Amino acid sequence: MAAPKSTIWKIEPHTQAKHEILRRYLEAWTAILSLGRFPAIAYVDGFAGPGVYEDGEIGSPIIALNAALNQQRQHPAMANTKLFFLFIEQKKDRAERLHEQVQGLQLPQNFRWKVVGETSFEAGFRENLLDWYRDHNKPLPPTFAFIDPFGWTGVPFSLVKELLANDSCEILFNFMYEEINRFISHPNHPDDFNRLFGTDAWAGVPPAGDPDARRAFFHDLYVRQLREDAGARYVRGFEMRNKNDATDYFLFFATNSRKGIQKMKEAMWRVDESGGFQFSDATAGAAQLALPFTAEPNFGALRRAIVSRFGGQVATVGDVEEFVLAETPFRETHYKKQILAKLEQAKLLEPVDPKPGRRAGTYGDAKMKLRFSAAVG
């Protein structure tokens, strides 16, 4: 969507889907880290907006605060952890509206918040978090950064890389594919794209006449940068499509936490029941977001992926689970009964020296070795 010019604007279905992913994940994230004996955790909302939409729907800053509030009501021990919320919004009128929205909430004493207006995301992030902790010779607390721009400028890859280099830090980045694709060949922006991608490899983009190849190129390039340059162990993308069913943007999640990728996948599967991690305004309305997960995952695709990776080899159950988490869209709950057990039943997989008394089709021991048949298919 084009960047709105008013203080508040009407919410779109794909934004509601994005917010549903954010809410579900933050409810898990705040509870896990607050109860994990961390003395402090931080949530950063870049390009935070006014905190409310035209028809009264709440924005991402309020979603984050409510998610933490709901979890603290359920887990009173969370009060032992300081929760710091940093909201950065460059436009003065939106920052002022957001300040009013947050100020109107009744927040516990362990909740600290700050709205930073009239400054860039990078400057606000550095001054109020990254540089502050560095200058005070303190380690950065576990931090989740939701980076949600309307365009492609203002989010240098160097900043993303710097954040992910810290322990227990994660990002959810709204990669504005439609605008990037439209301006990628503009002669005025090569430096902007170098900063965005952290490399000049974007210049190898396929021609405009091959839209599928261009979309895959940009997606894969940013994922590769997150993995290889920023060193993120787990990276997953979610595609958002507009009313014309054309790709508008990708949500990229990057973390080094196994629990983090598990919880993010859980949130994504709740929004996209097919497991394709895609939401389209043309085919799905906001009412669908409340539906429980009932659709059947494409276990055939998961089986093919596992077979392609491990056919003819010996691997542990833990190896298979790590592959499923890191390299496929599927969850850790999908592969044992539906894939491994059926392969074993078909004599295409056999445990190597299983523990005495082990029941066929059970894989609770992550160290148990499995021999995959070379003929599996």
C-alpha positions in Angstrom: 0.0 0.0 0.0 1.1 3.6 -0.5 2.4 5.4 2.5 -0.6 7.2 4.1 -0.4 10.9 4.6 -2.9 11.3 7.4 -2.3 10.8 11.1 -4.5 7.7 11.1 -5.8 5.6 8.3 -8.0 2.6 7.6 -6.5 -0.8 8.3 -6.2 -3.4 5.5 -6.7 -7.2 5.9 -3.1 -8.1 5.3 -2.1 -5.7 8.1 -4.5 -7.5 10.4 -2.9 -10.8 9.4 0.5 -9.3 10.1 -0.7 -8.1 13.5 -2.2 -11.5 14.3 1.2 -13.1 13.7 2.8 -10.4 15.9 0.3 -10.8 18.7 0.5 -14.6 18.9 4.3 -14.6 18.8 4.7 -11.8 21.4 2.4 -13.5 23.9 4.7 -16.5 23.8 7.9 -14.4 23.6 7.2 -12.2 26.6 6.2 -15.1 28.8 9.1 -17.3 27.9 11.8 -14.7 28.4 10.2 -13.0 31.5 9.9 -16.4 33.2 13.4 -17.4 32.0 15.2 -15.4 34.7 16.2 -12.6 32.4 16.2 -9.4 34.5 15.0 -7.3 31.5 13.7 -7.7 28.0 13.0 -5.1 25.3 10.5 -4.7 22.5 11.3 -2.2 19.8 8.7 -1.0 17.3 10.3 0.8 14.4 8.0 3.0 12.3 5.5 2.5 15.1 2.6 4.6 13.7 -0.1 6.3 15.8 -1.2 3.2 17.7 -4.7 3.2 16.4 -6.5 2.9 13.0 -9.4 4.8 11.6 -12.1 2.5 12.9 -10.6 2.0 16.3 -8.4 -1.1 15.6 -5.2 -1.0 17.7 -1.7 -0.7 16.1 1.4 -2.8 16.8 2.6 -0.8 19.8 -0.7 -1.4 21.7 -0.7 -5.0 20.5 2.7 -5.6 22.0 1.7 -4.0 25.3 -1.5 -5.9 25.5 0.3 -9.2 24.7 2.6 -8.6 27.6 -0.2 -7.5 29.9 -2.3 -10.6 29.2 0.7 -12.9 29.9 1.6 -11.1 33.1 -2.0 -11.6 34.4 -1.6 -15.3 33.7 2.0 -15.5 35.1 2.4 -13.0 38.0 6.1 -14.0 38.3 6.7 -11.9 35.1 6.6 -8.9 37.4 10.1 -9.7 38.4 11.3 -8.8 34.9 11.6 -5.2 33.6 9.9 -4.9 30.2 11.1 -2.0 28.2 9.0 -0.9 25.1 10.6 1.5 22.7 8.3 3.0 20.0 10.0 5.0 17.3 7.9 7.1 14.9 9.4 9.8 12.8 6.2 11.8 12.1 5.4 14.1 14.9 1.6 13.9 14.7 1.7 10.1 14.8 4.2 10.0 17.6 2.0 12.4 19.7 -1.1 10.3 19.0 0.8 7.1 20.0 1.9 8.8 23.2 -1.7 9.5 24.1 -2.7 5.9 23.3 0.0 4.4 25.6 -0.5 7.0 28.3 -4.2 5.9 28.5 -3.2 2.4 29.5 -2.9 1.2 33.0 0.5 -0.5 33.0 2.3 -2.3 35.8 5.4 -0.9 37.5 7.7 -3.3 35.7 6.6 -1.9 32.3 8.7 1.0 31.0 8.0 2.7 27.7 9.2 5.5 25.6 7.8 7.1 22.4 10.6 8.6 20.3 9.4 11.0 17.6 10.9 13.2 14.9 13.9 10.9 14.4 14.8 8.1 12.2 14.4 4.4 13.2 18.2 3.9 13.1 19.0 7.0 15.2 16.2 6.3 17.7 17.2 2.6 18.0 20.9 3.4 18.5 20.5 6.3 20.9 17.9 4.7 23.2 19.0 1.1 23.1 22.1 -0.1 21.3 24.4 2.8 22.1 23.0 3.3 25.6 23.9 -0.3 26.7 27.3 -0.1 25.0 28.1 3.2 26.6 27.1 1.8 30.0 29.2 -1.4 29.4 26.1 -3.6 29.7 25.0 -6.4 27.5 21.9 -5.8 25.5 18.9 -7.5 27.0 16.9 -10.0 24.9 15.3 -7.8 22.3 12.5 -8.3 19.7 12.5 -5.6 17.0 9.4 -5.2 14.8 10.6 -3.2 11.8 7.6 -2.1 9.7 8.4 0.7 7.2 6.3 1.8 4.3 9.2 1.9 1.9 12.7 0.5 1.7 14.9 3.3 3.2 15.8 3.7 6.8 16.5 0.0 7.6 20.2 -0.5 6.8 21.2 -4.2 6.9 24.2 -3.2 9.1 21.7 -2.3 11.9 19.9 -5.6 11.5 23.2 -7.5 11.6 24.3 -5.6 14.7 21.2 -6.4 16.5 21.2 -10.1 15.6 24.8 -10.4 16.8 23.5 -10.0 20.4 22.3 -13.0 22.4 18.6 -13.7 22.4 17.8 -10.9 19.9 15.3 -11.3 17.0 13.7 -9.3 14.2 10.4 -9.4 12.3 11.0 -7.2 9.3 8.4 -6.0 6.8 10.4 -6.2 3.5 8.5 -3.9 1.1 8.8 -6.0 -2.0 6.4 -4.1 -4.3 8.2 -0.7 -3.8 11.6 -2.3 -4.0 10.7 -4.1 -7.2 9.3 -0.9 -8.7 12.3 1.3 -8.0 15.2 -1.2 -8.2 16.4 0.1 -11.6 16.0 3.8 -10.7 19.4 5.5 -11.1 19.0 7.5 -7.9 18.8 4.6 -5.5 21.8 2.2 -5.8 23.3 3.4 -2.4 19.9 3.0 -0.8 19.7 -0.6 -2.0 23.3 -1.3 -1.0 22.4 -0.3 2.5 19.1 -2.2 2.6 20.7 -5.5 1.4 24.1 -5.0 2.9 25.5 -6.0 -0.5 25.4 -5.0 -4.1 24.3 -8.4 -5.2 20.8 -7.0 -5.7 22.1 -5.6 -9.0 21.8 -9.1 -10.4 18.0 -9.0 -10.3 16.3 -10.9 -13.2 14.6 -8.8 -15.9 11.2 -7.2 -15.2 9.6 -9.5 -17.7 10.0 -12.5 -15.3 8.1 -11.4 -12.2 8.3 -14.8 -10.5 12.0 -15.0 -10.9 12.4 -11.4 -9.5 10.2 -12.2 -6.5 12.2 -15.3 -5.7 15.5 -13.5 -6.2 14.7 -10.7 -3.7 13.3 -13.1 -1.2 16.2 -15.5 -1.4 18.8 -12.7 -1.4 17.5 -11.2 1.8 17.2 -14.6 3.5 20.7 -15.5 2.4 22.0 -12.2 3.9 20.2 -12.9 7.2 21.7 -16.4 7.4 25.2 -16.0 6.0 26.0 -12.4 6.7 24.0 -11.7 9.9 24.5 -15.3 11.1 20.8 -16.0 12.0 20.4 -19.7 12.6 16.7 -19.6 11.7 15.0 -17.5 9.1 11.4 -17.8 7.9 9.4 -15.6 5.5 5.6 -14.9 5.2 4.3 -13.5 2.0 1.6 -10.8 2.0 -0.4 -10.3 -1.1 -2.7 -7.4 -2.0 -6.3 -7.2 -3.3 -5.0 -8.0 -6.8 -3.3 -11.1 -5.4 0.1 -9.6 -6.2 3.0 -9.7 -3.7 3.0 -6.6 -1.6 5.6 -7.5 1.0 7.4 -10.3 2.8 7.6 -10.6 6.6 11.1 -11.9 7.5 11.7 -13.4 10.9 15.2 -14.1 12.0 16.4 -15.6 15.3 19.1 -17.8 16.8 16.6 -19.3 19.2 15.2 -22.8 18.6 12.2 -21.9 20.8 11.8 -18.7 18.9 11.4 -20.4 15.5 9.0 -22.9 17.0 6.8 -20.2 18.4 6.9 -18.1 15.3 6.0 -21.1 13.1 3.1 -21.8 15.4 1.9 -18.2 14.9 2.3 -18.3 11.1 0.5 -21.6 10.8 -2.4 -20.1 12.7 -2.8 -17.4 10.1 -2.1 -19.6 7.1 -3.7 -23.0 7.6 -2.1 -24.3 4.3 1.4 -23.9 5.6 2.4 -21.9 2.6 2.9 -18.9 4.8 1.0 -16.6 2.6 -2.0 -14.2 3.1 -3.9 -12.6 0.3 -6.4 -9.8 0.6 -8.0 -11.1 -2.6 -8.9 -14.5 -1.2 -9.1 -14.1 2.6 -10.8 -11.6 4.9 -9.9 -10.6 8.4 -12.7 -12.8 9.8 -10.7 -15.9 8.9 -8.0 -14.9 11.3 -10.0 -16.1 14.3 -10.5 -19.6 12.8 -8.6 -22.5 14.6 -6.0 -24.5 12.7 -8.0 -27.3 11.1 -6.5 -27.6 7.6 -4.4 -30.6 6.7 -0.7 -29.7 6.2 0.8 -30.9 2.9 2.6 -33.9 4.4 3.5 -35.1 0.9 5.7 -32.0 0.5 7.3 -32.6 3.9 7.9 -36.2 3.1 9.6 -35.3 -0.1 11.8 -32.7 1.6 12.9 -35.2 4.3 13.5 -38.0 1.8 15.5 -35.7 -0.5 17.7 -34.7 2.4 18.2 -38.0 4.2 17.5 -40.8 1.7 20.3 -43.4 1.9 21.8 -41.9 5.0 21.9 -42.4 8.8 20.7 -39.4 10.8 19.4 -38.8 14.3 15.9 -37.8 15.2 17.4 -34.5 16.3 19.0 -34.0 12.9 15.6 -34.5 11.2 13.9 -32.1 13.6 16.6 -29.5 13.1 16.1 -29.8 9.3 12.4 -29.4 9.6 12.7 -26.3 11.8 15.5 -24.6 9.8 14.9 -25.6 6.2 11.1 -26.1 5.8 7.9 -24.2 6.6 6.7 -27.1 8.8 6.5 -27.4 12.5 8.3 -29.8 14.8 4.9 -31.4 15.5 4.5 -32.5 11.9 7.2 -35.0 11.1 7.1 -37.8 13.6 3.7 -39.5 13.2 3.0 -38.4 9.7 6.4 -39.0 8.1 8.9 -41.0 10.2 6.3 -43.5 11.5 4.9 -44.1 8.1 8.3 -44.6 6.6 9.1 -47.1 9.3 5.9 -48.9 8.7 6.7 -49.2 5.0 10.2 -50.6 5.8 11.8 -47.5 4.3 13.3 -46.5 7.6 14.7 -48.4 10.5 16.1 -47.4 13.9 19.7 -48.1 14.6 20.3 -49.8 17.9 17.1 -48.5 19.6 16.7 -48.6 23.3 15.2 -51.9 24.7 11.4 -51.7 24.9 11.1 -49.0 22.3 7.7 -49.1 20.5 7.6 -48.9 16.7 6.7 -45.4 15.4 8.0 -43.5 18.5 10.8 -41.0 18.3 11.1 -39.4 21.7 14.9 -39.9 21.8 16.5 -37.1 19.8 19.8 -39.0 19.8 18.3 -42.2 18.3 19.8 -43.0 14.9 17.6 -43.7 11.9 18.7 -45.4 8.7 16.8 -44.1 5.7 16.5 -46.5 2.7 18.1 -45.3 -0.5 15.0 -46.5 -2.3 12.7 -44.3 -0.3 10.5 -42.0 -2.4 
